[in-house]
Amino acid sequence: MDDLTNARWIKSSRSGDNGGECVEVASLSGKGMAIRDSKRPYGPVLRFTAAEWDAFRTSVKNGEFGGLPA
């Protein structure tokens, strides 16, 4: 499992100035990704393999999550 101590976290450009309510992502070795809540930097982190991340990105681009409630 990747050590996230020195991870370079990037905040979403769509988060704007909304009081910090957004997610951050960091690249992992092997082209995987980690996601966390920017308000809880020491809280839980979701980790995705490169294949899982690619499948998620493809699903978002294809609008597969458009029917989810807000």
N, CA, C and O atoms as a Tripos MOL2 file, in Angstrom:
@<TRIPOS>MOLECULE
protein
  280   279    70     0     0
PROTEIN
NO_CHARGES

@<TRIPOS>ATOM
      1 N           0.8510   -1.1850    0.0000 N.3       1 MET1
      2 CA          0.0000    0.0000    0.0000 C.3       1 MET1
      3 C           0.8900    1.2390    0.0000 C.2       1 MET1
      4 O           1.9100    1.2790    0.6880 O.2       1 MET1
      5 N           0.5090    2.2230   -0.7560 N.am      2 ASP2
      6 CA          1.3040    3.4370   -0.8840 C.3       2 ASP2
      7 C           1.2920    4.2520    0.3960 C.2       2 ASP2
      8 O           0.2670    4.3780    1.0660 O.2       2 ASP2
      9 N           2.4570    4.8030    0.7220 N.am      3 ASP3
     10 CA          2.5810    5.7210    1.8490 C.3       3 ASP3
     11 C           2.1650    7.1060    1.3470 C.2       3 ASP3
     12 O           2.7470    7.6200    0.3910 O.2       3 ASP3
     13 N           1.1740    7.7020    1.9810 N.am      4 LEU4
     14 CA          0.6560    9.0000    1.5270 C.3       4 LEU4
     15 C           1.2610   10.1870    2.2740 C.2       4 LEU4
     16 O           0.7910   11.3150    2.1270 O.2       4 LEU4
     17 N           2.3000    9.9430    3.0740 N.am      5 THR5
     18 CA          2.9160   11.0190    3.8580 C.3       5 THR5
     19 C           3.3610   12.1830    2.9840 C.2       5 THR5
     20 O           3.1500   13.3430    3.3370 O.2       5 THR5
     21 N           3.9710   11.8830    1.8560 N.am      6 ASN6
     22 CA          4.4830   12.9320    0.9710 C.3       6 ASN6
     23 C           3.6510   13.0860   -0.2990 C.2       6 ASN6
     24 O           4.1280   13.6230   -1.2990 O.2       6 ASN6
     25 N           2.4170   12.6170   -0.2540 N.am      7 ALA7
     26 CA          1.5540   12.7230   -1.4310 C.3       7 ALA7
     27 C           1.2970   14.1870   -1.7690 C.2       7 ALA7
     28 O           1.1800   15.0340   -0.8840 O.2       7 ALA7
     29 N           1.2120   14.4650   -3.0560 N.am      8 ARG8
     30 CA          0.8930   15.8270   -3.5260 C.3       8 ARG8
     31 C          -0.5960   15.8510   -3.8210 C.2       8 ARG8
     32 O          -1.0380   15.3860   -4.8710 O.2       8 ARG8
     33 N          -1.3630   16.3930   -2.8920 N.am      9 TRP9
     34 CA         -2.8190   16.4450   -3.0180 C.3       9 TRP9
     35 C          -3.2190   17.6420   -3.8620 C.2       9 TRP9
     36 O          -2.6880   18.7390   -3.6910 O.2       9 TRP9
     37 N          -4.1560   17.4260   -4.7740 N.am     10 ILE10
     38 CA         -4.6340   18.4770   -5.6690 C.3      10 ILE10
     39 C          -6.1370   18.6480   -5.4560 C.2      10 ILE10
     40 O          -6.9050   17.6890   -5.5310 O.2      10 ILE10
     41 N          -6.5320   19.8820   -5.1890 N.am     11 LYS11
     42 CA         -7.9460   20.1940   -4.9850 C.3      11 LYS11
     43 C          -8.6280   20.4030   -6.3300 C.2      11 LYS11
     44 O          -8.0230   20.9320   -7.2620 O.2      11 LYS11
     45 N          -9.8630   19.9960   -6.4270 N.am     12 SER12
     46 CA        -10.6320   20.1430   -7.6580 C.3      12 SER12
     47 C         -10.7220   21.6050   -8.0660 C.2      12 SER12
     48 O         -10.9690   22.4750   -7.2310 O.2      12 SER12
     49 N         -10.5210   21.8740   -9.3480 N.am     13 SER13
     50 CA        -10.6470   23.2470   -9.8500 C.3      13 SER13
     51 C         -12.1010   23.7010   -9.8220 C.2      13 SER13
     52 O         -12.3700   24.8990   -9.9050 O.2      13 SER13
     53 N         -13.0320   22.7800   -9.7100 N.am     14 ARG14
     54 CA        -14.4580   23.1110   -9.6600 C.3      14 ARG14
     55 C         -14.9370   23.4030   -8.2450 C.2      14 ARG14
     56 O         -16.1010   23.7520   -8.0430 O.2      14 ARG14
     57 N         -14.0580   23.2660   -7.2740 N.am     15 SER15
     58 CA        -14.4830   23.4790   -5.8880 C.3      15 SER15
     59 C         -14.7430   24.9520   -5.5980 C.2      15 SER15
     60 O         -15.5570   25.2840   -4.7360 O.2      15 SER15
     61 N         -14.0590   25.8270   -6.3090 N.am     16 GLY16
     62 CA        -14.2790   27.2600   -6.1140 C.3      16 GLY16
     63 C         -13.9720   27.7000   -4.7010 C.2      16 GLY16
     64 O         -13.0950   27.1440   -4.0400 O.2      16 GLY16
     65 N         -14.6900   28.6860   -4.2490 N.am     17 ASP17
     66 CA        -14.4830   29.2370   -2.9140 C.3      17 ASP17
     67 C         -15.7120   28.9270   -2.0760 C.2      17 ASP17
     68 O         -16.4230   29.8360   -1.6480 O.2      17 ASP17
     69 N         -15.9620   27.6530   -1.8420 N.am     18 ASN18
     70 CA        -17.1850   27.2330   -1.1570 C.3      18 ASN18
     71 C         -16.9570   26.7950    0.2890 C.2      18 ASN18
     72 O         -17.6800   25.9390    0.7990 O.2      18 ASN18
     73 N         -15.9850   27.3620    0.9330 N.am     19 GLY19
     74 CA        -15.7540   27.0190    2.3240 C.3      19 GLY19
     75 C         -15.0000   25.7200    2.5180 C.2      19 GLY19
     76 O         -15.0380   25.1440    3.6060 O.2      19 GLY19
     77 N         -14.3140   25.2440    1.4870 N.am     20 GLY20
     78 CA        -13.4880   24.0580    1.6160 C.3      20 GLY20
     79 C         -14.2220   22.7420    1.4270 C.2      20 GLY20
     80 O         -13.6590   21.6820    1.7020 O.2      20 GLY20
     81 N         -15.4490   22.7840    0.9700 N.am     21 GLU21
     82 CA        -16.2140   21.5580    0.7690 C.3      21 GLU21
     83 C         -15.8740   20.9590   -0.5880 C.2      21 GLU21
     84 O         -16.5640   21.2100   -1.5760 O.2      21 GLU21
     85 N         -14.8130   20.1690   -0.6300 N.am     22 CYS22
     86 CA        -14.4270   19.5650   -1.8870 C.3      22 CYS22
     87 C         -13.5680   18.3380   -1.6420 C.2      22 CYS22
     88 O         -13.2490   17.9990   -0.5020 O.2      22 CYS22
     89 N         -13.2070   17.6940   -2.7100 N.am     23 VAL23
     90 CA        -12.3410   16.5310   -2.6330 C.3      23 VAL23
     91 C         -10.9710   16.8880   -3.1720 C.2      23 VAL23
     92 O         -10.8100   17.8530   -3.9190 O.2      23 VAL23
     93 N          -9.9910   16.0950   -2.7800 N.am     24 GLU24
     94 CA         -8.6330   16.2270   -3.2850 C.3      24 GLU24
     95 C          -8.1960   14.8690   -3.7950 C.2      24 GLU24
     96 O          -8.6240   13.8360   -3.2800 O.2      24 GLU24
     97 N          -7.3380   14.8710   -4.8150 N.am     25 VAL25
     98 CA         -6.8130   13.6270   -5.3640 C.3      25 VAL25
     99 C          -5.2890   13.6640   -5.3300 C.2      25 VAL25
    100 O          -4.6770   14.7320   -5.3470 O.2      25 VAL25
    101 N          -4.6900   12.4780   -5.2820 N.am     26 ALA26
    102 CA         -3.2370   12.3500   -5.3340 C.3      26 ALA26
    103 C          -2.9010   11.1280   -6.1760 C.2      26 ALA26
    104 O          -3.5830   10.1050   -6.1050 O.2      26 ALA26
    105 N          -1.8540   11.2400   -6.9670 N.am     27 SER27
    106 CA         -1.3910   10.1110   -7.7690 C.3      27 SER27
    107 C          -0.6610    9.1110   -6.8780 C.2      27 SER27
    108 O           0.0640    9.4860   -5.9570 O.2      27 SER27
    109 N          -0.8720    7.8290   -7.1760 N.am     28 LEU28
    110 CA         -0.1890    6.7600   -6.4710 C.3      28 LEU28
    111 C           0.7580    6.0690   -7.4360 C.2      28 LEU28
    112 O           0.6400    6.2220   -8.6520 O.2      28 LEU28
    113 N           1.6910    5.3140   -6.8960 N.am     29 SER29
    114 CA          2.5810    4.5530   -7.7730 C.3      29 SER29
    115 C           1.7420    3.5720   -8.5810 C.2      29 SER29
    116 O           0.7040    3.1120   -8.1060 O.2      29 SER29
    117 N           2.1650    3.2530   -9.7610 N.am     30 GLY30
    118 CA          1.3970    2.3630  -10.6210 C.3      30 GLY30
    119 C           0.2160    3.0460  -11.2650 C.2      30 GLY30
    120 O          -0.6770    2.3770  -11.7850 O.2      30 GLY30
    121 N           0.1920    4.3690  -11.2420 N.am     31 LYS31
    122 CA         -0.8460    5.1960  -11.8670 C.3      31 LYS31
    123 C          -2.1990    5.0930  -11.1930 C.2      31 LYS31
    124 O          -3.2080    5.4670  -11.7900 O.2      31 LYS31
    125 N          -2.2470    4.6030   -9.9810 N.am     32 GLY32
    126 CA         -3.4830    4.6050   -9.2190 C.3      32 GLY32
    127 C          -3.7470    5.9950   -8.6560 C.2      32 GLY32
    128 O          -2.9340    6.9050   -8.8190 O.2      32 GLY32
    129 N          -4.8830    6.1510   -7.9940 N.am     33 MET33
    130 CA         -5.2540    7.4490   -7.4270 C.3      33 MET33
    131 C          -5.8110    7.2730   -6.0220 C.2      33 MET33
    132 O          -6.3590    6.2260   -5.6780 O.2      33 MET33
    133 N          -5.6590    8.3170   -5.2220 N.am     34 ALA34
    134 CA         -6.2490    8.3730   -3.8890 C.3      34 ALA34
    135 C          -7.1400    9.6030   -3.8330 C.2      34 ALA34
    136 O          -6.8400   10.6230   -4.4530 O.2      34 ALA34
    137 N          -8.2360    9.5040   -3.0900 N.am     35 ILE35
    138 CA         -9.1780   10.6150   -2.9400 C.3      35 ILE35
    139 C          -9.4650   10.8050   -1.4610 C.2      35 ILE35
    140 O          -9.5920    9.8360   -0.7130 O.2      35 ILE35
    141 N          -9.5670   12.0750   -1.0400 N.am     36 ARG36
    142 CA         -9.9140   12.3690    0.3460 C.3      36 ARG36
    143 C         -10.7750   13.6270    0.4060 C.2      36 ARG36
    144 O         -10.8520   14.3980   -0.5510 O.2      36 ARG36
    145 N         -11.4110   13.8100    1.5430 N.am     37 ASP37
    146 CA        -12.2010   15.0040    1.8280 C.3      37 ASP37
    147 C         -11.2320   16.0860    2.2890 C.2      37 ASP37
    148 O         -10.4760   15.8710    3.2370 O.2      37 ASP37
    149 N         -11.2420   17.2370    1.6390 N.am     38 SER38
    150 CA        -10.2910   18.2940    1.9810 C.3      38 SER38
    151 C         -10.4820   18.8300    3.4020 C.2      38 SER38
    152 O          -9.5520   19.3890    3.9820 O.2      38 SER38
    153 N         -11.6690   18.6650    3.9560 N.am     39 LYS39
    154 CA        -11.9250   19.1310    5.3250 C.3      39 LYS39
    155 C         -11.3550   18.1720    6.3660 C.2      39 LYS39
    156 O         -11.2110   18.5340    7.5340 O.2      39 LYS39
    157 N         -11.0300   16.9430    5.9400 N.am     40 ARG40
    158 CA        -10.5210   15.9290    6.8610 C.3      40 ARG40
    159 C          -9.2340   15.3250    6.2910 C.2      40 ARG40
    160 O          -9.2150   14.1500    5.9220 O.2      40 ARG40
    161 N          -8.1680   16.1140    6.2170 N.am     41 PRO41
    162 CA         -6.9410   15.6220    5.5800 C.3      41 PRO41
    163 C          -6.3280   14.4010    6.2650 C.2      41 PRO41
    164 O          -5.5470   13.6810    5.6450 O.2      41 PRO41
    165 N          -6.6610   14.1600    7.5140 N.am     42 TYR42
    166 CA         -6.1400   12.9870    8.2100 C.3      42 TYR42
    167 C          -7.2080   11.9140    8.3780 C.2      42 TYR42
    168 O          -7.0210   10.9450    9.1150 O.2      42 TYR42
    169 N          -8.3290   12.0970    7.6850 N.am     43 GLY43
    170 CA         -9.4240   11.1380    7.7280 C.3      43 GLY43
    171 C          -9.2100   10.0200    6.7230 C.2      43 GLY43
    172 O          -8.1040    9.8370    6.2140 O.2      43 GLY43
    173 N         -10.2640    9.2780    6.4390 N.am     44 PRO44
    174 CA        -10.1460    8.1490    5.5160 C.3      44 PRO44
    175 C          -9.7990    8.5770    4.0960 C.2      44 PRO44
    176 O         -10.1280    9.6790    3.6590 O.2      44 PRO44
    177 N          -9.1310    7.6800    3.3950 N.am     45 VAL45
    178 CA         -8.7180    7.9010    2.0110 C.3      45 VAL45
    179 C          -9.2280    6.7350    1.1790 C.2      45 VAL45
    180 O          -9.0940    5.5760    1.5710 O.2      45 VAL45
    181 N          -9.8070    7.0450    0.0380 N.am     46 LEU46
    182 CA        -10.2050    6.0130   -0.9120 C.3      46 LEU46
    183 C          -9.0620    5.8260   -1.8950 C.2      46 LEU46
    184 O          -8.5190    6.8010   -2.4170 O.2      46 LEU46
    185 N          -8.6960    4.5790   -2.1480 N.am     47 ARG47
    186 CA         -7.6050    4.2750   -3.0780 C.3      47 ARG47
    187 C          -8.1470    3.4690   -4.2490 C.2      47 ARG47
    188 O          -8.9620    2.5630   -4.0740 O.2      47 ARG47
    189 N          -7.6810    3.8130   -5.4450 N.am     48 PHE48
    190 CA         -8.1260    3.1510   -6.6590 C.3      48 PHE48
    191 C          -6.9270    2.7140   -7.4860 C.2      48 PHE48
    192 O          -5.9430    3.4430   -7.6080 O.2      48 PHE48
    193 N          -7.0210    1.5200   -8.0520 N.am     49 THR49
    194 CA         -5.9920    1.0890   -8.9990 C.3      49 THR49
    195 C          -6.1440    1.9100  -10.2680 C.2      49 THR49
    196 O          -7.1370    2.6150  -10.4470 O.2      49 THR49
    197 N          -5.1500    1.8150  -11.1500 N.am     50 ALA50
    198 CA         -5.2280    2.5440  -12.4170 C.3      50 ALA50
    199 C          -6.4550    2.1070  -13.2180 C.2      50 ALA50
    200 O          -7.1340    2.9450  -13.8110 O.2      50 ALA50
    201 N          -6.7440    0.8140  -13.2410 N.am     51 ALA51
    202 CA         -7.9020    0.3080  -13.9840 C.3      51 ALA51
    203 C          -9.2100    0.8070  -13.3790 C.2      51 ALA51
    204 O         -10.1250    1.1840  -14.1110 O.2      51 ALA51
    205 N          -9.3070    0.8130  -12.0610 N.am     52 GLU52
    206 CA        -10.5230    1.3050  -11.4000 C.3      52 GLU52
    207 C         -10.7190    2.7920  -11.6660 C.2      52 GLU52
    208 O         -11.8380    3.2340  -11.9240 O.2      52 GLU52
    209 N          -9.6430    3.5630  -11.6040 N.am     53 TRP53
    210 CA         -9.7220    5.0090  -11.8430 C.3      53 TRP53
    211 C         -10.1390    5.2940  -13.2810 C.2      53 TRP53
    212 O         -10.9680    6.1710  -13.5270 O.2      53 TRP53
    213 N          -9.5690    4.5600  -14.2260 N.am     54 ASP54
    214 CA         -9.9410    4.7440  -15.6270 C.3      54 ASP54
    215 C         -11.4190    4.4130  -15.8570 C.2      54 ASP54
    216 O         -12.1030    5.1220  -16.5940 O.2      54 ASP54
    217 N         -11.9140    3.3380  -15.2290 N.am     55 ALA55
    218 CA        -13.3260    2.9650  -15.3670 C.3      55 ALA55
    219 C         -14.2280    4.0500  -14.7800 C.2      55 ALA55
    220 O         -15.2670    4.3700  -15.3580 O.2      55 ALA55
    221 N         -13.8400    4.6160  -13.6410 N.am     56 PHE56
    222 CA        -14.6140    5.6930  -13.0180 C.3      56 PHE56
    223 C         -14.6500    6.9180  -13.9220 C.2      56 PHE56
    224 O         -15.7180    7.4830  -14.1610 O.2      56 PHE56
    225 N         -13.4960    7.3280  -14.4240 N.am     57 ARG57
    226 CA        -13.4340    8.5100  -15.3010 C.3      57 ARG57
    227 C         -14.2730    8.3130  -16.5540 C.2      57 ARG57
    228 O         -14.9700    9.2290  -16.9900 O.2      57 ARG57
    229 N         -14.2060    7.1310  -17.1280 N.am     58 THR58
    230 CA        -15.0030    6.8340  -18.3180 C.3      58 THR58
    231 C         -16.4930    6.9180  -18.0080 C.2      58 THR58
    232 O         -17.2650    7.4550  -18.8020 O.2      58 THR58
    233 N         -16.8970    6.3890  -16.8600 N.am     59 SER59
    234 CA        -18.3110    6.4290  -16.4600 C.3      59 SER59
    235 C         -18.7920    7.8600  -16.2690 C.2      59 SER59
    236 O         -19.9080    8.2000  -16.6620 O.2      59 SER59
    237 N         -17.9540    8.7020  -15.6660 N.am     60 VAL60
    238 CA        -18.3260   10.1110  -15.4740 C.3      60 VAL60
    239 C         -18.4710   10.7920  -16.8250 C.2      60 VAL60
    240 O         -19.4500   11.5000  -17.0610 O.2      60 VAL60
    241 N         -17.5120   10.5850  -17.7070 N.am     61 LYS61
    242 CA        -17.5560   11.2040  -19.0340 C.3      61 LYS61
    243 C         -18.7730   10.7600  -19.8320 C.2      61 LYS61
    244 O         -19.3090   11.5290  -20.6290 O.2      61 LYS61
    245 N         -19.2100    9.5230  -19.6220 N.am     62 ASN62
    246 CA        -20.3590    8.9940  -20.3420 C.3      62 ASN62
    247 C         -21.6900    9.3440  -19.6830 C.2      62 ASN62
    248 O         -22.7460    8.9370  -20.1680 O.2      62 ASN62
    249 N         -21.6510   10.0880  -18.5890 N.am     63 GLY63
    250 CA        -22.8710   10.5350  -17.9290 C.3      63 GLY63
    251 C         -23.6070    9.4590  -17.1500 C.2      63 GLY63
    252 O         -24.8050    9.5820  -16.8940 O.2      63 GLY63
    253 N         -22.9020    8.4110  -16.7750 N.am     64 GLU64
    254 CA        -23.5470    7.2940  -16.0900 C.3      64 GLU64
    255 C         -24.0220    7.6260  -14.6700 C.2      64 GLU64
    256 O         -24.7820    6.8570  -14.0820 O.2      64 GLU64
    257 N         -23.5860    8.7520  -14.1170 N.am     65 PHE65
    258 CA        -24.0030    9.1290  -12.7730 C.3      65 PHE65
    259 C         -25.0060   10.2710  -12.7820 C.2      65 PHE65
    260 O         -25.3180   10.8240  -11.7280 O.2      65 PHE65
    261 N         -25.5090   10.6290  -13.9380 N.am     66 GLY66
    262 CA        -26.4230   11.7480  -14.0780 C.3      66 GLY66
    263 C         -27.7470   11.5810  -13.3570 C.2      66 GLY66
    264 O         -28.3900   12.5780  -13.0280 O.2      66 GLY66
    265 N         -28.1710   10.3660  -13.1030 N.am     67 GLY67
    266 CA        -29.4590   10.1350  -12.4570 C.3      67 GLY67
    267 C         -29.3970   10.0390  -10.9520 C.2      67 GLY67
    268 O         -30.4160    9.7780  -10.3130 O.2      67 GLY67
    269 N         -28.2240   10.2450  -10.3610 N.am     68 LEU68
    270 CA        -28.1060   10.1550   -8.9020 C.3      68 LEU68
    271 C         -28.7060   11.3840   -8.2380 C.2      68 LEU68
    272 O         -28.5760   12.4930   -8.7580 O.2      68 LEU68
    273 N         -29.3620   11.2030   -7.0920 N.am     69 PRO69
    274 CA        -29.9100   12.3560   -6.3820 C.3      69 PRO69
    275 C         -28.8030   13.2360   -5.8230 C.2      69 PRO69
    276 O         -27.7270   12.7420   -5.4870 O.2      69 PRO69
    277 N         -29.0510   14.5020   -5.7220 N.am     70 ALA70
    278 CA        -28.0470   15.4410   -5.2030 C.3      70 ALA70
    279 C         -27.9420   15.3350   -3.7070 C.2      70 ALA70
    280 O         -27.1490   16.0470   -3.0920 O.2      70 ALA70
@<TRIPOS>BOND
     1     1     2 1
     2     2     3 1
     3     3     4 2
     4     3     5 am
     5     5     6 1
     6     6     7 1
     7     7     8 2
     8     7     9 am
     9     9    10 1
    10    10    11 1
    11    11    12 2
    12    11    13 am
    13    13    14 1
    14    14    15 1
    15    15    16 2
    16    15    17 am
    17    17    18 1
    18    18    19 1
    19    19    20 2
    20    19    21 am
    21    21    22 1
    22    22    23 1
    23    23    24 2
    24    23    25 am
    25    25    26 1
    26    26    27 1
    27    27    28 2
    28    27    29 am
    29    29    30 1
    30    30    31 1
    31    31    32 2
    32    31    33 am
    33    33    34 1
    34    34    35 1
    35    35    36 2
    36    35    37 am
    37    37    38 1
    38    38    39 1
    39    39    40 2
    40    39    41 am
    41    41    42 1
    42    42    43 1
    43    43    44 2
    44    43    45 am
    45    45    46 1
    46    46    47 1
    47    47    48 2
    48    47    49 am
    49    49    50 1
    50    50    51 1
    51    51    52 2
    52    51    53 am
    53    53    54 1
    54    54    55 1
    55    55    56 2
    56    55    57 am
    57    57    58 1
    58    58    59 1
    59    59    60 2
    60    59    61 am
    61    61    62 1
    62    62    63 1
    63    63    64 2
    64    63    65 am
    65    65    66 1
    66    66    67 1
    67    67    68 2
    68    67    69 am
    69    69    70 1
    70    70    71 1
    71    71    72 2
    72    71    73 am
    73    73    74 1
    74    74    75 1
    75    75    76 2
    76    75    77 am
    77    77    78 1
    78    78    79 1
    79    79    80 2
    80    79    81 am
    81    81    82 1
    82    82    83 1
    83    83    84 2
    84    83    85 am
    85    85    86 1
    86    86    87 1
    87    87    88 2
    88    87    89 am
    89    89    90 1
    90    90    91 1
    91    91    92 2
    92    91    93 am
    93    93    94 1
    94    94    95 1
    95    95    96 2
    96    95    97 am
    97    97    98 1
    98    98    99 1
    99    99   100 2
   100    99   101 am
   101   101   102 1
   102   102   103 1
   103   103   104 2
   104   103   105 am
   105   105   106 1
   106   106   107 1
   107   107   108 2
   108   107   109 am
   109   109   110 1
   110   110   111 1
   111   111   112 2
   112   111   113 am
   113   113   114 1
   114   114   115 1
   115   115   116 2
   116   115   117 am
   117   117   118 1
   118   118   119 1
   119   119   120 2
   120   119   121 am
   121   121   122 1
   122   122   123 1
   123   123   124 2
   124   123   125 am
   125   125   126 1
   126   126   127 1
   127   127   128 2
   128   127   129 am
   129   129   130 1
   130   130   131 1
   131   131   132 2
   132   131   133 am
   133   133   134 1
   134   134   135 1
   135   135   136 2
   136   135   137 am
   137   137   138 1
   138   138   139 1
   139   139   140 2
   140   139   141 am
   141   141   142 1
   142   142   143 1
   143   143   144 2
   144   143   145 am
   145   145   146 1
   146   146   147 1
   147   147   148 2
   148   147   149 am
   149   149   150 1
   150   150   151 1
   151   151   152 2
   152   151   153 am
   153   153   154 1
   154   154   155 1
   155   155   156 2
   156   155   157 am
   157   157   158 1
   158   158   159 1
   159   159   160 2
   160   159   161 am
   161   161   162 1
   162   162   163 1
   163   163   164 2
   164   163   165 am
   165   165   166 1
   166   166   167 1
   167   167   168 2
   168   167   169 am
   169   169   170 1
   170   170   171 1
   171   171   172 2
   172   171   173 am
   173   173   174 1
   174   174   175 1
   175   175   176 2
   176   175   177 am
   177   177   178 1
   178   178   179 1
   179   179   180 2
   180   179   181 am
   181   181   182 1
   182   182   183 1
   183   183   184 2
   184   183   185 am
   185   185   186 1
   186   186   187 1
   187   187   188 2
   188   187   189 am
   189   189   190 1
   190   190   191 1
   191   191   192 2
   192   191   193 am
   193   193   194 1
   194   194   195 1
   195   195   196 2
   196   195   197 am
   197   197   198 1
   198   198   199 1
   199   199   200 2
   200   199   201 am
   201   201   202 1
   202   202   203 1
   203   203   204 2
   204   203   205 am
   205   205   206 1
   206   206   207 1
   207   207   208 2
   208   207   209 am
   209   209   210 1
   210   210   211 1
   211   211   212 2
   212   211   213 am
   213   213   214 1
   214   214   215 1
   215   215   216 2
   216   215   217 am
   217   217   218 1
   218   218   219 1
   219   219   220 2
   220   219   221 am
   221   221   222 1
   222   222   223 1
   223   223   224 2
   224   223   225 am
   225   225   226 1
   226   226   227 1
   227   227   228 2
   228   227   229 am
   229   229   230 1
   230   230   231 1
   231   231   232 2
   232   231   233 am
   233   233   234 1
   234   234   235 1
   235   235   236 2
   236   235   237 am
   237   237   238 1
   238   238   239 1
   239   239   240 2
   240   239   241 am
   241   241   242 1
   242   242   243 1
   243   243   244 2
   244   243   245 am
   245   245   246 1
   246   246   247 1
   247   247   248 2
   248   247   249 am
   249   249   250 1
   250   250   251 1
   251   251   252 2
   252   251   253 am
   253   253   254 1
   254   254   255 1
   255   255   256 2
   256   255   257 am
   257   257   258 1
   258   258   259 1
   259   259   260 2
   260   259   261 am
   261   261   262 1
   262   262   263 1
   263   263   264 2
   264   263   265 am
   265   265   266 1
   266   266   267 1
   267   267   268 2
   268   267   269 am
   269   269   270 1
   270   270   271 1
   271   271   272 2
   272   271   273 am
   273   273   274 1
   274   274   275 1
   275   275   276 2
   276   275   277 am
   277   277   278 1
   278   278   279 1
   279   279   280 2
@<TRIPOS>SUBSTRUCTURE
     1 MET1         2 RESIDUE 1 A MET
     2 ASP2         6 RESIDUE 1 A ASP
     3 ASP3        10 RESIDUE 1 A ASP
     4 LEU4        14 RESIDUE 1 A LEU
     5 THR5        18 RESIDUE 1 A THR
     6 ASN6        22 RESIDUE 1 A ASN
     7 ALA7        26 RESIDUE 1 A ALA
     8 ARG8        30 RESIDUE 1 A ARG
     9 TRP9        34 RESIDUE 1 A TRP
    10 ILE10       38 RESIDUE 1 A ILE
    11 LYS11       42 RESIDUE 1 A LYS
    12 SER12       46 RESIDUE 1 A SER
    13 SER13       50 RESIDUE 1 A SER
    14 ARG14       54 RESIDUE 1 A ARG
    15 SER15       58 RESIDUE 1 A SER
    16 GLY16       62 RESIDUE 1 A GLY
    17 ASP17       66 RESIDUE 1 A ASP
    18 ASN18       70 RESIDUE 1 A ASN
    19 GLY19       74 RESIDUE 1 A GLY
    20 GLY20       78 RESIDUE 1 A GLY
    21 GLU21       82 RESIDUE 1 A GLU
    22 CYS22       86 RESIDUE 1 A CYS
    23 VAL23       90 RESIDUE 1 A VAL
    24 GLU24       94 RESIDUE 1 A GLU
    25 VAL25       98 RESIDUE 1 A VAL
    26 ALA26      102 RESIDUE 1 A ALA
    27 SER27      106 RESIDUE 1 A SER
    28 LEU28      110 RESIDUE 1 A LEU
    29 SER29      114 RESIDUE 1 A SER
    30 GLY30      118 RESIDUE 1 A GLY
    31 LYS31      122 RESIDUE 1 A LYS
    32 GLY32      126 RESIDUE 1 A GLY
    33 MET33      130 RESIDUE 1 A MET
    34 ALA34      134 RESIDUE 1 A ALA
    35 ILE35      138 RESIDUE 1 A ILE
    36 ARG36      142 RESIDUE 1 A ARG
    37 ASP37      146 RESIDUE 1 A ASP
    38 SER38      150 RESIDUE 1 A SER
    39 LYS39      154 RESIDUE 1 A LYS
    40 ARG40      158 RESIDUE 1 A ARG
    41 PRO41      162 RESIDUE 1 A PRO
    42 TYR42      166 RESIDUE 1 A TYR
    43 GLY43      170 RESIDUE 1 A GLY
    44 PRO44      174 RESIDUE 1 A PRO
    45 VAL45      178 RESIDUE 1 A VAL
    46 LEU46      182 RESIDUE 1 A LEU
    47 ARG47      186 RESIDUE 1 A ARG
    48 PHE48      190 RESIDUE 1 A PHE
    49 THR49      194 RESIDUE 1 A THR
    50 ALA50      198 RESIDUE 1 A ALA
    51 ALA51      202 RESIDUE 1 A ALA
    52 GLU52      206 RESIDUE 1 A GLU
    53 TRP53      210 RESIDUE 1 A TRP
    54 ASP54      214 RESIDUE 1 A ASP
    55 ALA55      218 RESIDUE 1 A ALA
    56 PHE56      222 RESIDUE 1 A PHE
    57 ARG57      226 RESIDUE 1 A ARG
    58 THR58      230 RESIDUE 1 A THR
    59 SER59      234 RESIDUE 1 A SER
    60 VAL60      238 RESIDUE 1 A VAL
    61 LYS61      242 RESIDUE 1 A LYS
    62 ASN62      246 RESIDUE 1 A ASN
    63 GLY63      250 RESIDUE 1 A GLY
    64 GLU64      254 RESIDUE 1 A GLU
    65 PHE65      258 RESIDUE 1 A PHE
    66 GLY66      262 RESIDUE 1 A GLY
    67 GLY67      266 RESIDUE 1 A GLY
    68 LEU68      270 RESIDUE 1 A LEU
    69 PRO69      274 RESIDUE 1 A PRO
    70 ALA70      278 RESIDUE 1 A ALA
